[in-house]
Amino acid sequence: MGASQIKKYISSSIPCSSAAIEDPLPTLPKIEALEPIDPEKAGRLANLPPLSLLLAHSIDRERVERIKEEERVPVLVVFPARGDEELLTLEREIQILQPLMGRIIDEIWIAFGGSEHDDIPLMARKYGARVFHAHRNGMNDARQGDSGKGLSMRGVLYHLVAERNLADPRSIIQFIDADIKEGYFNPRWVIDPAGALLWFKRIEVAKIVYHRPFGGRLNAFLTPFLSVFDHPSLNPLKTLVYFLSGEIAGTLKFWLSVPFKQNFGIEMKILTSLALNKVKLSPNRDDLSHVLQVFMGEMDHKHSALRSTSRVKGLDAMAKEVFQSFLEDLTADGLIRMEKGLRFSHRLQVSTVTPAAEGGEEMGTPSRLDLPSNEKTFFPLKDLPEVQARCPWLKAG
């Protein structure tokens, strides 16, 4: 049925005035392409709009190497890894980055949550990568037995400053997920974000974004959830191409100033802290004006199960922690209020179906799942006396 036929049908079926049917068809939404920045035209001292977009291959590799050598800025790449299930993808990613060693990358680290007897530490030695065992985080504000991706990230940062004497505020530390599938990862995943931080003197964070043709389920629901809220601080986040990417490069100044979530909520905690100006990267500009998003095209990695089981957390547990992190920050900032006994739950409680493999019947058994789900929030590392002792510029700032 064409547009003219639809209009005729509506006219004959619904008694109303001609003014009411003048344009019965809804106006299609306008899709506007995000305009990428040109580093050459913008210049090194540019004040960029919040979350400006940089396309892959926009940064000249030779120029990045020259700036790094002249300005002596350390660049470290860190892979958070849970255990040996990520061994093969992690080894391939480290192999791909080998040509950048000594030229753009100074050190590769693995923030490892597995056992010291696993194979990943052995593999790391083969390539000269360093391993930080997450359970030895050394932080006095973390308890024995605490674990999670965010805590591992915070732990390796603490180790680099307190034990390895990393102190230059312009030092670049880039986190990259260890499970990127073959065919997607390449050296530009470091050249462009690290290069952007080296080139733009006012940029402190470069967040990699991408399109996931076979995944990104949680991200697909987070985007419309954020659209529920209309607020000047939050609206810039709506320009992000991908929210929950684990690939983010930042200066030491940034990493020491941002609060951390213990596990899956870490990426959302970083974004809302920046949006609400909790990081305070400079006195006269919003935090998000110091953040770039770097578009790398397509990416895919291991997909989590949609539902949690008694053994493994699934996408539903991740979603609960991500959404709760976001709402906790809005509540703490006074943007929303929790009243009449409403509070945040420390558990994931859902009705589900227990498959036969876990003791259910052949077709599955309707069940109720009740799992602990309580991510701790850790304050910025700059508040720790031992970090302040290694980085005296923190007090001056």
BALOBA-1460 file (C-alpha; in Angstrom, 3 decimals):
// residues 397
<rec num="1" residu="m" x="0.000" y="0.000" z="0.000"/>
<rec num="2" residu="g" x="1.525" y="3.315" z="-1.089"/>
<rec num="3" residu="a" x="1.441" y="6.625" z="0.789"/>
<rec num="4" residu="s" x="-1.454" y="7.989" z="-1.287"/>
<rec num="5" residu="q" x="-3.466" y="4.818" z="-0.682"/>
<rec num="6" residu="i" x="-2.807" y="5.015" z="3.084"/>
<rec num="7" residu="k" x="-4.001" y="8.639" z="3.117"/>
<rec num="8" residu="k" x="-7.156" y="7.715" z="1.171"/>
<rec num="9" residu="y" x="-7.870" y="4.812" z="3.510"/>
<rec num="10" residu="i" x="-7.533" y="6.990" z="6.618"/>
<rec num="11" residu="s" x="-9.782" y="9.676" z="5.044"/>
<rec num="12" residu="s" x="-12.574" y="7.225" z="4.300"/>
<rec num="13" residu="s" x="-12.381" y="5.315" z="7.568"/>
<rec num="14" residu="i" x="-12.037" y="7.980" z="10.262"/>
<rec num="15" residu="p" x="-14.443" y="10.927" z="10.446"/>
<rec num="16" residu="c" x="-12.374" y="13.982" z="11.248"/>
<rec num="17" residu="s" x="-11.543" y="17.392" z="9.890"/>
<rec num="18" residu="s" x="-9.326" y="17.793" z="6.860"/>
<rec num="19" residu="a" x="-6.761" y="19.606" z="9.024"/>
<rec num="20" residu="a" x="-6.372" y="16.528" z="11.183"/>
<rec num="21" residu="i" x="-5.385" y="14.357" z="8.224"/>
<rec num="22" residu="e" x="-3.258" y="16.882" z="6.388"/>
<rec num="23" residu="d" x="-0.097" y="14.880" z="7.145"/>
<rec num="24" residu="p" x="-1.018" y="11.543" z="8.742"/>
<rec num="25" residu="l" x="2.312" y="9.888" z="8.009"/>
<rec num="26" residu="p" x="4.968" y="10.342" z="10.712"/>
<rec num="27" residu="t" x="8.097" y="12.223" z="9.794"/>
<rec num="28" residu="l" x="11.017" y="9.833" z="9.481"/>
<rec num="29" residu="p" x="13.837" y="10.484" z="11.935"/>
<rec num="30" residu="k" x="16.834" y="12.220" z="10.473"/>
<rec num="31" residu="i" x="20.087" y="10.314" z="10.737"/>
<rec num="32" residu="e" x="23.107" y="12.598" z="10.964"/>
<rec num="33" residu="a" x="26.620" y="11.275" z="10.538"/>
<rec num="34" residu="l" x="29.062" y="12.231" z="13.282"/>
<rec num="35" residu="e" x="31.700" y="14.485" z="11.793"/>
<rec num="36" residu="p" x="35.219" y="13.214" z="12.570"/>
<rec num="37" residu="i" x="38.006" y="15.585" z="13.497"/>
<rec num="38" residu="d" x="41.167" y="16.095" z="11.465"/>
<rec num="39" residu="p" x="44.164" y="16.151" z="13.841"/>
<rec num="40" residu="e" x="46.258" y="18.203" z="11.412"/>
<rec num="41" residu="k" x="43.635" y="20.929" z="11.026"/>
<rec num="42" residu="a" x="42.725" y="20.967" z="14.707"/>
<rec num="43" residu="g" x="46.317" y="21.281" z="15.929"/>
<rec num="44" residu="r" x="47.921" y="20.021" z="19.101"/>
<rec num="45" residu="l" x="46.440" y="22.692" z="21.392"/>
<rec num="46" residu="a" x="42.853" y="22.314" z="20.185"/>
<rec num="47" residu="n" x="39.931" y="22.658" z="22.611"/>
<rec num="48" residu="l" x="37.740" y="19.918" z="21.200"/>
<rec num="49" residu="p" x="33.998" y="19.413" z="21.773"/>
<rec num="50" residu="p" x="33.111" y="16.686" z="24.278"/>
<rec num="51" residu="l" x="33.544" y="13.143" z="22.932"/>
<rec num="52" residu="s" x="34.852" y="14.272" z="19.558"/>
<rec num="53" residu="l" x="35.182" y="11.434" z="17.046"/>
<rec num="54" residu="l" x="38.508" y="10.308" z="15.616"/>
<rec num="55" residu="l" x="38.601" y="7.704" z="12.857"/>
<rec num="56" residu="a" x="41.155" y="4.910" z="12.731"/>
<rec num="57" residu="h" x="44.260" y="5.725" z="10.662"/>
<rec num="58" residu="s" x="43.803" y="9.465" z="11.315"/>
<rec num="59" residu="i" x="47.046" y="9.619" z="13.288"/>
<rec num="60" residu="d" x="50.331" y="9.286" z="11.421"/>
<rec num="61" residu="r" x="52.392" y="6.505" z="13.005"/>
<rec num="62" residu="e" x="55.778" y="8.084" z="12.317"/>
<rec num="63" residu="r" x="54.647" y="11.342" z="13.881"/>
<rec num="64" residu="v" x="53.399" y="9.457" z="16.964"/>
<rec num="65" residu="e" x="56.793" y="7.775" z="17.317"/>
<rec num="66" residu="r" x="58.590" y="11.101" z="16.940"/>
<rec num="67" residu="i" x="56.460" y="12.874" z="19.575"/>
<rec num="68" residu="k" x="56.873" y="9.998" z="21.996"/>
<rec num="69" residu="e" x="60.648" y="10.020" z="21.575"/>
<rec num="70" residu="e" x="60.981" y="13.806" z="21.836"/>
<rec num="71" residu="e" x="58.641" y="14.247" z="24.801"/>
<rec num="72" residu="r" x="59.606" y="11.004" z="26.577"/>
<rec num="73" residu="v" x="56.068" y="9.931" z="27.437"/>
<rec num="74" residu="p" x="55.826" y="6.336" z="28.745"/>
<rec num="75" residu="v" x="53.179" y="4.176" z="27.038"/>
<rec num="76" residu="l" x="51.983" y="0.980" z="28.737"/>
<rec num="77" residu="v" x="49.384" y="-1.494" z="27.454"/>
<rec num="78" residu="v" x="47.477" y="-3.596" z="30.008"/>
<rec num="79" residu="f" x="45.330" y="-6.646" z="29.291"/>
<rec num="80" residu="p" x="42.938" y="-7.614" z="32.111"/>
<rec num="81" residu="a" x="42.554" y="-11.420" z="31.901"/>
<rec num="82" residu="r" x="40.422" y="-13.748" z="34.018"/>
<rec num="83" residu="g" x="42.216" y="-17.020" z="33.319"/>
<rec num="84" residu="d" x="43.562" y="-19.460" z="30.761"/>
<rec num="85" residu="e" x="40.313" y="-19.452" z="28.773"/>
<rec num="86" residu="e" x="41.661" y="-16.241" z="27.210"/>
<rec num="87" residu="l" x="45.151" y="-17.635" z="26.538"/>
<rec num="88" residu="l" x="44.937" y="-18.022" z="22.748"/>
<rec num="89" residu="t" x="43.293" y="-14.670" z="21.979"/>
<rec num="90" residu="l" x="45.588" y="-12.886" z="24.430"/>
<rec num="91" residu="e" x="48.728" y="-14.414" z="22.953"/>
<rec num="92" residu="r" x="47.653" y="-13.408" z="19.439"/>
<rec num="93" residu="e" x="46.979" y="-9.822" z="20.556"/>
<rec num="94" residu="i" x="50.432" y="-9.594" z="22.158"/>
<rec num="95" residu="q" x="52.017" y="-11.002" z="18.993"/>
<rec num="96" residu="i" x="50.281" y="-8.344" z="16.894"/>
<rec num="97" residu="l" x="51.661" y="-5.570" z="19.125"/>
<rec num="98" residu="q" x="55.270" y="-6.783" z="19.014"/>
<rec num="99" residu="p" x="56.288" y="-4.407" z="16.153"/>
<rec num="100" residu="l" x="55.298" y="-1.449" z="18.371"/>
<rec num="101" residu="m" x="57.531" y="-2.480" z="21.263"/>
<rec num="102" residu="g" x="60.330" y="0.015" z="21.861"/>
<rec num="103" residu="r" x="58.795" y="2.430" z="19.382"/>
<rec num="104" residu="i" x="55.348" y="3.313" z="20.746"/>
<rec num="105" residu="i" x="54.839" y="0.749" z="23.530"/>
<rec num="106" residu="d" x="57.292" y="0.610" z="26.419"/>
<rec num="107" residu="e" x="55.734" y="-2.248" z="28.378"/>
<rec num="108" residu="i" x="52.910" y="-4.775" z="28.063"/>
<rec num="109" residu="w" x="51.226" y="-5.904" z="31.273"/>
<rec num="110" residu="i" x="48.663" y="-8.588" z="32.022"/>
<rec num="111" residu="a" x="46.402" y="-7.904" z="35.018"/>
<rec num="112" residu="f" x="45.787" y="-11.563" z="35.725"/>
<rec num="113" residu="g" x="42.970" y="-12.894" z="37.870"/>
<rec num="114" residu="g" x="43.871" y="-16.572" z="37.514"/>
<rec num="115" residu="s" x="46.310" y="-18.876" z="39.276"/>
<rec num="116" residu="e" x="50.061" y="-18.396" z="39.270"/>
<rec num="117" residu="h" x="50.264" y="-21.963" z="37.931"/>
<rec num="118" residu="d" x="48.169" y="-21.207" z="34.826"/>
<rec num="119" residu="d" x="49.739" y="-20.985" z="31.378"/>
<rec num="120" residu="i" x="49.251" y="-17.255" z="30.819"/>
<rec num="121" residu="p" x="52.232" y="-16.244" z="33.023"/>
<rec num="122" residu="l" x="54.427" y="-18.677" z="31.050"/>
<rec num="123" residu="m" x="53.202" y="-17.254" z="27.751"/>
<rec num="124" residu="a" x="53.843" y="-13.704" z="28.957"/>
<rec num="125" residu="r" x="57.493" y="-14.446" z="29.670"/>
<rec num="126" residu="k" x="57.947" y="-15.674" z="26.105"/>
<rec num="127" residu="y" x="57.039" y="-12.213" z="24.777"/>
<rec num="128" residu="g" x="58.606" y="-10.106" z="27.510"/>
<rec num="129" residu="a" x="55.208" y="-9.117" z="28.918"/>
<rec num="130" residu="r" x="54.868" y="-8.509" z="32.651"/>
<rec num="131" residu="v" x="52.224" y="-10.171" z="34.809"/>
<rec num="132" residu="f" x="50.455" y="-8.503" z="37.719"/>
<rec num="133" residu="h" x="48.613" y="-11.050" z="39.841"/>
<rec num="134" residu="a" x="45.390" y="-9.336" z="40.778"/>
<rec num="135" residu="h" x="45.036" y="-11.074" z="44.145"/>
<rec num="136" residu="r" x="48.255" y="-9.331" z="45.243"/>
<rec num="137" residu="n" x="46.826" y="-5.874" z="44.649"/>
<rec num="138" residu="g" x="48.563" y="-4.375" z="47.700"/>
<rec num="139" residu="m" x="45.820" y="-1.804" z="48.278"/>
<rec num="140" residu="n" x="44.844" y="-1.275" z="51.900"/>
<rec num="141" residu="d" x="41.260" y="-0.375" z="50.961"/>
<rec num="142" residu="a" x="40.624" y="-3.762" z="49.276"/>
<rec num="143" residu="r" x="39.951" y="-6.910" z="51.271"/>
<rec num="144" residu="q" x="41.523" y="-10.318" z="50.791"/>
<rec num="145" residu="g" x="39.377" y="-12.245" z="48.334"/>
<rec num="146" residu="d" x="37.948" y="-9.198" z="46.552"/>
<rec num="147" residu="s" x="38.071" y="-9.709" z="42.798"/>
<rec num="148" residu="g" x="36.680" y="-8.332" z="39.546"/>
<rec num="149" residu="k" x="37.782" y="-6.600" z="36.367"/>
<rec num="150" residu="g" x="37.606" y="-3.087" z="37.791"/>
<rec num="151" residu="l" x="39.549" y="-4.067" z="40.889"/>
<rec num="152" residu="s" x="42.253" y="-5.704" z="38.732"/>
<rec num="153" residu="m" x="42.579" y="-2.507" z="36.703"/>
<rec num="154" residu="r" x="42.866" y="-0.382" z="39.827"/>
<rec num="155" residu="g" x="45.328" y="-2.853" z="41.348"/>
<rec num="156" residu="v" x="47.743" y="-2.771" z="38.424"/>
<rec num="157" residu="l" x="47.619" y="1.037" z="38.359"/>
<rec num="158" residu="y" x="48.431" y="1.107" z="42.064"/>
<rec num="159" residu="h" x="51.311" y="-1.320" z="41.485"/>
<rec num="160" residu="l" x="52.735" y="0.762" z="38.632"/>
<rec num="161" residu="v" x="52.813" y="3.877" z="40.807"/>
<rec num="162" residu="a" x="53.590" y="2.524" z="44.278"/>
<rec num="163" residu="e" x="55.981" y="-0.265" z="43.282"/>
<rec num="164" residu="r" x="57.259" y="0.621" z="39.798"/>
<rec num="165" residu="n" x="57.561" y="4.392" z="40.375"/>
<rec num="166" residu="l" x="55.459" y="5.452" z="37.382"/>
<rec num="167" residu="a" x="54.913" y="9.129" z="38.171"/>
<rec num="168" residu="d" x="54.770" y="11.245" z="34.991"/>
<rec num="169" residu="p" x="51.195" y="12.637" z="34.804"/>
<rec num="170" residu="r" x="51.305" y="12.354" z="30.999"/>
<rec num="171" residu="s" x="52.163" y="8.638" z="31.105"/>
<rec num="172" residu="i" x="49.695" y="6.706" z="28.946"/>
<rec num="173" residu="i" x="48.125" y="3.487" z="30.194"/>
<rec num="174" residu="q" x="45.809" y="1.709" z="27.778"/>
<rec num="175" residu="f" x="43.544" y="-1.154" z="28.815"/>
<rec num="176" residu="i" x="42.527" y="-3.665" z="26.138"/>
<rec num="177" residu="d" x="40.226" y="-6.668" z="26.576"/>
<rec num="178" residu="a" x="42.025" y="-9.994" z="26.209"/>
<rec num="179" residu="d" x="39.351" y="-11.861" z="24.243"/>
<rec num="180" residu="i" x="39.068" y="-9.981" z="20.927"/>
<rec num="181" residu="k" x="38.407" y="-12.490" z="18.162"/>
<rec num="182" residu="e" x="40.825" y="-13.113" z="15.318"/>
<rec num="183" residu="g" x="40.619" y="-10.712" z="12.399"/>
<rec num="184" residu="y" x="39.534" y="-7.617" z="14.317"/>
<rec num="185" residu="f" x="42.554" y="-6.564" z="16.356"/>
<rec num="186" residu="n" x="45.529" y="-4.792" z="14.785"/>
<rec num="187" residu="p" x="48.283" y="-2.316" z="15.808"/>
<rec num="188" residu="r" x="46.047" y="0.695" z="15.105"/>
<rec num="189" residu="w" x="44.138" y="-0.204" z="18.292"/>
<rec num="190" residu="v" x="47.141" y="1.264" z="20.130"/>
<rec num="191" residu="i" x="48.579" y="3.664" z="17.541"/>
<rec num="192" residu="d" x="45.409" y="5.756" z="17.258"/>
<rec num="193" residu="p" x="44.262" y="6.131" z="20.892"/>
<rec num="194" residu="a" x="47.795" y="6.473" z="22.290"/>
<rec num="195" residu="g" x="48.673" y="8.706" z="19.355"/>
<rec num="196" residu="a" x="45.672" y="10.923" z="20.072"/>
<rec num="197" residu="l" x="46.826" y="11.409" z="23.678"/>
<rec num="198" residu="l" x="50.325" y="12.237" z="22.493"/>
<rec num="199" residu="w" x="49.125" y="14.624" z="19.777"/>
<rec num="200" residu="f" x="46.355" y="16.525" z="21.580"/>
<rec num="201" residu="k" x="47.790" y="18.168" z="24.684"/>
<rec num="202" residu="r" x="44.355" y="18.757" z="26.254"/>
<rec num="203" residu="i" x="43.024" y="15.238" z="25.750"/>
<rec num="204" residu="e" x="43.346" y="12.910" z="28.749"/>
<rec num="205" residu="v" x="41.180" y="9.959" z="27.641"/>
<rec num="206" residu="a" x="40.759" y="8.119" z="24.332"/>
<rec num="207" residu="k" x="37.951" y="5.556" z="24.377"/>
<rec num="208" residu="i" x="37.811" y="3.043" z="21.544"/>
<rec num="209" residu="v" x="34.362" y="2.557" z="20.010"/>
<rec num="210" residu="y" x="33.221" y="0.172" z="17.302"/>
<rec num="211" residu="h" x="30.358" y="-1.726" z="15.712"/>
<rec num="212" residu="r" x="29.674" y="-5.290" z="16.847"/>
<rec num="213" residu="p" x="27.896" y="-7.045" z="13.971"/>
<rec num="214" residu="f" x="27.297" y="-10.236" z="15.991"/>
<rec num="215" residu="g" x="26.934" y="-8.925" z="19.520"/>
<rec num="216" residu="g" x="26.692" y="-5.830" z="21.666"/>
<rec num="217" residu="r" x="23.384" y="-6.926" z="23.206"/>
<rec num="218" residu="l" x="23.819" y="-5.125" z="26.521"/>
<rec num="219" residu="n" x="25.067" y="-1.990" z="24.793"/>
<rec num="220" residu="a" x="21.983" y="-2.040" z="22.518"/>
<rec num="221" residu="f" x="19.708" y="-1.810" z="25.563"/>
<rec num="222" residu="l" x="21.853" y="0.622" z="27.526"/>
<rec num="223" residu="t" x="21.614" y="3.260" z="24.805"/>
<rec num="224" residu="p" x="17.796" y="3.610" z="24.892"/>
<rec num="225" residu="f" x="17.871" y="3.384" z="28.688"/>
<rec num="226" residu="l" x="20.106" y="6.467" z="28.784"/>
<rec num="227" residu="s" x="17.693" y="8.211" z="26.394"/>
<rec num="228" residu="v" x="15.068" y="8.045" z="29.152"/>
<rec num="229" residu="f" x="16.990" y="10.823" z="30.894"/>
<rec num="230" residu="d" x="17.285" y="14.385" z="29.592"/>
<rec num="231" residu="h" x="19.921" y="16.386" z="31.465"/>
<rec num="232" residu="p" x="22.754" y="18.699" z="30.312"/>
<rec num="233" residu="s" x="25.381" y="16.565" z="32.021"/>
<rec num="234" residu="l" x="24.168" y="13.255" z="30.589"/>
<rec num="235" residu="n" x="23.140" y="14.287" z="27.074"/>
<rec num="236" residu="p" x="26.708" y="14.399" z="25.672"/>
<rec num="237" residu="l" x="27.016" y="10.670" z="26.436"/>
<rec num="238" residu="k" x="24.364" y="10.045" z="23.785"/>
<rec num="239" residu="t" x="26.975" y="10.763" z="21.098"/>
<rec num="240" residu="l" x="28.977" y="7.698" z="22.136"/>
<rec num="241" residu="v" x="29.078" y="5.075" z="19.399"/>
<rec num="242" residu="y" x="29.634" y="2.248" z="21.920"/>
<rec num="243" residu="f" x="29.302" y="2.559" z="25.701"/>
<rec num="244" residu="l" x="30.778" y="-0.548" z="27.229"/>
<rec num="245" residu="s" x="33.996" y="-1.008" z="25.290"/>
<rec num="246" residu="g" x="36.820" y="-2.191" z="27.526"/>
<rec num="247" residu="e" x="39.482" y="-0.547" z="25.392"/>
<rec num="248" residu="i" x="40.387" y="2.825" z="26.841"/>
<rec num="249" residu="a" x="43.634" y="4.800" z="26.948"/>
<rec num="250" residu="g" x="44.192" y="7.495" z="29.524"/>
<rec num="251" residu="t" x="46.900" y="9.574" z="31.091"/>
<rec num="252" residu="l" x="48.151" y="8.714" z="34.561"/>
<rec num="253" residu="k" x="46.561" y="11.981" z="35.705"/>
<rec num="254" residu="f" x="43.183" y="10.630" z="34.613"/>
<rec num="255" residu="w" x="43.587" y="7.099" z="35.951"/>
<rec num="256" residu="l" x="44.586" y="8.339" z="39.402"/>
<rec num="257" residu="s" x="41.601" y="10.706" z="39.530"/>
<rec num="258" residu="v" x="38.696" y="8.445" z="38.545"/>
<rec num="259" residu="p" x="36.733" y="6.238" z="40.997"/>
<rec num="260" residu="f" x="36.431" y="2.527" z="40.240"/>
<rec num="261" residu="k" x="33.727" y="-0.103" z="40.336"/>
<rec num="262" residu="q" x="34.792" y="-3.590" z="41.331"/>
<rec num="263" residu="n" x="33.641" y="-5.547" z="38.294"/>
<rec num="264" residu="f" x="31.327" y="-5.168" z="35.288"/>
<rec num="265" residu="g" x="30.218" y="-1.657" z="36.253"/>
<rec num="266" residu="i" x="33.689" y="-0.191" z="35.697"/>
<rec num="267" residu="e" x="33.121" y="1.230" z="32.180"/>
<rec num="268" residu="m" x="29.816" y="2.829" z="33.194"/>
<rec num="269" residu="k" x="31.379" y="4.237" z="36.372"/>
<rec num="270" residu="i" x="34.104" y="5.891" z="34.316"/>
<rec num="271" residu="l" x="31.609" y="7.441" z="31.891"/>
<rec num="272" residu="t" x="29.203" y="8.789" z="34.504"/>
<rec num="273" residu="s" x="32.078" y="10.140" z="36.610"/>
<rec num="274" residu="l" x="33.277" y="12.078" z="33.576"/>
<rec num="275" residu="a" x="29.773" y="13.224" z="32.616"/>
<rec num="276" residu="l" x="29.078" y="14.498" z="36.139"/>
<rec num="277" residu="n" x="32.502" y="16.207" z="36.356"/>
<rec num="278" residu="k" x="33.661" y="14.106" z="39.295"/>
<rec num="279" residu="v" x="37.146" y="13.548" z="37.866"/>
<rec num="280" residu="k" x="37.981" y="17.278" z="37.682"/>
<rec num="281" residu="l" x="40.588" y="17.049" z="34.927"/>
<rec num="282" residu="s" x="40.804" y="20.845" z="34.661"/>
<rec num="283" residu="p" x="39.229" y="23.725" z="36.610"/>
<rec num="284" residu="n" x="37.655" y="25.569" z="33.667"/>
<rec num="285" residu="r" x="36.410" y="22.812" z="31.341"/>
<rec num="286" residu="d" x="33.990" y="19.906" z="31.634"/>
<rec num="287" residu="d" x="35.612" y="16.509" z="32.011"/>
<rec num="288" residu="l" x="34.088" y="15.185" z="28.775"/>
<rec num="289" residu="s" x="35.883" y="17.901" z="26.796"/>
<rec num="290" residu="h" x="39.084" y="15.998" z="27.599"/>
<rec num="291" residu="v" x="37.706" y="12.759" z="26.108"/>
<rec num="292" residu="l" x="37.917" y="11.463" z="22.535"/>
<rec num="293" residu="q" x="36.184" y="8.458" z="21.044"/>
<rec num="294" residu="v" x="38.250" y="6.541" z="18.489"/>
<rec num="295" residu="f" x="36.253" y="4.524" z="15.959"/>
<rec num="296" residu="m" x="37.983" y="1.274" z="14.959"/>
<rec num="297" residu="g" x="35.315" y="-0.223" z="12.687"/>
<rec num="298" residu="e" x="34.060" y="-3.703" z="13.609"/>
<rec num="299" residu="m" x="34.912" y="-5.832" z="16.622"/>
<rec num="300" residu="d" x="33.734" y="-9.071" z="18.144"/>
<rec num="301" residu="h" x="34.755" y="-11.136" z="21.140"/>
<rec num="302" residu="k" x="33.478" y="-14.036" z="23.210"/>
<rec num="303" residu="h" x="29.754" y="-13.707" z="23.876"/>
<rec num="304" residu="s" x="28.496" y="-14.202" z="27.404"/>
<rec num="305" residu="a" x="25.481" y="-16.388" z="28.051"/>
<rec num="306" residu="l" x="22.232" y="-14.450" z="28.149"/>
<rec num="307" residu="r" x="21.210" y="-15.816" z="31.553"/>
<rec num="308" residu="s" x="23.250" y="-16.487" z="34.680"/>
<rec num="309" residu="t" x="23.445" y="-19.905" z="36.261"/>
<rec num="310" residu="s" x="24.530" y="-21.001" z="39.708"/>
<rec num="311" residu="r" x="28.037" y="-21.422" z="38.259"/>
<rec num="312" residu="v" x="28.543" y="-18.583" z="35.767"/>
<rec num="313" residu="k" x="27.373" y="-14.979" z="35.591"/>
<rec num="314" residu="g" x="25.595" y="-14.122" z="32.372"/>
<rec num="315" residu="l" x="24.504" y="-10.996" z="30.566"/>
<rec num="316" residu="d" x="21.658" y="-10.450" z="33.037"/>
<rec num="317" residu="a" x="24.155" y="-10.112" z="35.913"/>
<rec num="318" residu="m" x="26.302" y="-7.728" z="33.881"/>
<rec num="319" residu="a" x="23.258" y="-5.625" z="33.014"/>
<rec num="320" residu="k" x="22.237" y="-5.398" z="36.666"/>
<rec num="321" residu="e" x="25.681" y="-4.158" z="37.701"/>
<rec num="322" residu="v" x="25.954" y="-1.678" z="34.807"/>
<rec num="323" residu="f" x="22.488" y="-0.176" z="35.301"/>
<rec num="324" residu="q" x="22.924" y="-0.052" z="39.073"/>
<rec num="325" residu="s" x="26.268" y="1.740" z="38.756"/>
<rec num="326" residu="f" x="24.636" y="4.383" z="36.563"/>
<rec num="327" residu="l" x="21.637" y="4.877" z="38.865"/>
<rec num="328" residu="e" x="23.821" y="4.980" z="41.978"/>
<rec num="329" residu="d" x="25.775" y="7.873" z="40.495"/>
<rec num="330" residu="l" x="22.602" y="9.773" z="39.558"/>
<rec num="331" residu="t" x="21.322" y="9.267" z="43.101"/>
<rec num="332" residu="a" x="24.588" y="10.346" z="44.717"/>
<rec num="333" residu="d" x="24.562" y="13.512" z="42.602"/>
<rec num="334" residu="g" x="20.979" y="14.326" z="43.613"/>
<rec num="335" residu="l" x="19.574" y="13.896" z="40.096"/>
<rec num="336" residu="i" x="17.140" y="11.195" z="41.231"/>
<rec num="337" residu="r" x="15.815" y="10.332" z="44.703"/>
<rec num="338" residu="m" x="15.170" y="6.986" z="46.349"/>
<rec num="339" residu="e" x="12.207" y="7.246" z="48.736"/>
<rec num="340" residu="k" x="9.578" y="5.214" z="50.611"/>
<rec num="341" residu="g" x="11.902" y="2.331" z="51.368"/>
<rec num="342" residu="l" x="13.262" y="1.933" z="47.838"/>
<rec num="343" residu="r" x="16.926" y="0.941" z="47.838"/>
<rec num="344" residu="f" x="19.496" y="-0.776" z="45.660"/>
<rec num="345" residu="s" x="19.572" y="-4.548" z="45.943"/>
<rec num="346" residu="h" x="22.763" y="-6.480" z="46.661"/>
<rec num="347" residu="r" x="21.425" y="-9.555" z="44.898"/>
<rec num="348" residu="l" x="20.368" y="-10.685" z="41.447"/>
<rec num="349" residu="q" x="16.964" y="-12.338" z="41.821"/>
<rec num="350" residu="v" x="15.325" y="-13.615" z="38.633"/>
<rec num="351" residu="s" x="13.032" y="-16.400" z="37.540"/>
<rec num="352" residu="t" x="14.783" y="-18.665" z="35.081"/>
<rec num="353" residu="v" x="14.893" y="-22.197" z="33.701"/>
<rec num="354" residu="t" x="17.466" y="-24.665" z="35.000"/>
<rec num="355" residu="p" x="18.752" y="-26.729" z="32.038"/>
<rec num="356" residu="a" x="19.115" y="-30.490" z="32.191"/>
<rec num="357" residu="a" x="22.904" y="-30.139" z="32.318"/>
<rec num="358" residu="e" x="22.536" y="-28.478" z="35.734"/>
<rec num="359" residu="g" x="20.016" y="-30.864" z="37.211"/>
<rec num="360" residu="g" x="16.839" y="-29.703" z="35.520"/>
<rec num="361" residu="e" x="14.404" y="-31.873" z="33.625"/>
<rec num="362" residu="e" x="14.859" y="-32.672" z="29.944"/>
<rec num="363" residu="m" x="12.963" y="-29.550" z="28.861"/>
<rec num="364" residu="g" x="14.306" y="-27.489" z="31.746"/>
<rec num="365" residu="t" x="12.883" y="-26.736" z="35.174"/>
<rec num="366" residu="p" x="11.344" y="-23.334" z="36.034"/>
<rec num="367" residu="s" x="13.476" y="-22.003" z="38.878"/>
<rec num="368" residu="r" x="14.307" y="-18.910" z="40.884"/>
<rec num="369" residu="l" x="17.897" y="-17.733" z="40.794"/>
<rec num="370" residu="d" x="19.262" y="-15.735" z="43.718"/>
<rec num="371" residu="l" x="22.898" y="-14.657" z="43.424"/>
<rec num="372" residu="p" x="25.055" y="-12.148" z="45.336"/>
<rec num="373" residu="s" x="25.440" y="-8.996" z="43.241"/>
<rec num="374" residu="n" x="27.161" y="-6.216" z="45.118"/>
<rec num="375" residu="e" x="29.959" y="-4.320" z="43.418"/>
<rec num="376" residu="k" x="32.075" y="-2.222" z="45.727"/>
<rec num="377" residu="t" x="33.004" y="1.322" z="44.765"/>
<rec num="378" residu="f" x="36.634" y="2.363" z="45.290"/>
<rec num="379" residu="f" x="37.632" y="6.003" z="45.581"/>
<rec num="380" residu="p" x="40.333" y="7.486" z="43.311"/>
<rec num="381" residu="l" x="43.886" y="6.291" z="43.850"/>
<rec num="382" residu="k" x="45.066" y="9.888" z="44.226"/>
<rec num="383" residu="d" x="43.510" y="9.868" z="47.705"/>
<rec num="384" residu="l" x="45.976" y="7.235" z="48.963"/>
<rec num="385" residu="p" x="48.986" y="8.692" z="50.862"/>
<rec num="386" residu="e" x="51.472" y="6.317" z="49.208"/>
<rec num="387" residu="v" x="50.305" y="7.402" z="45.754"/>
<rec num="388" residu="q" x="50.553" y="11.065" z="46.737"/>
<rec num="389" residu="a" x="54.114" y="10.422" z="47.928"/>
<rec num="390" residu="r" x="55.108" y="9.073" z="44.495"/>
<rec num="391" residu="c" x="53.252" y="11.819" z="42.595"/>
<rec num="392" residu="p" x="53.737" y="15.168" z="44.371"/>
<rec num="393" residu="w" x="52.051" y="16.959" z="41.474"/>
<rec num="394" residu="l" x="48.733" y="15.580" z="42.792"/>
<rec num="395" residu="k" x="48.841" y="17.948" z="45.768"/>
<rec num="396" residu="a" x="49.786" y="20.861" z="43.572"/>
<rec num="397" residu="g" x="46.806" y="20.093" z="41.333"/>
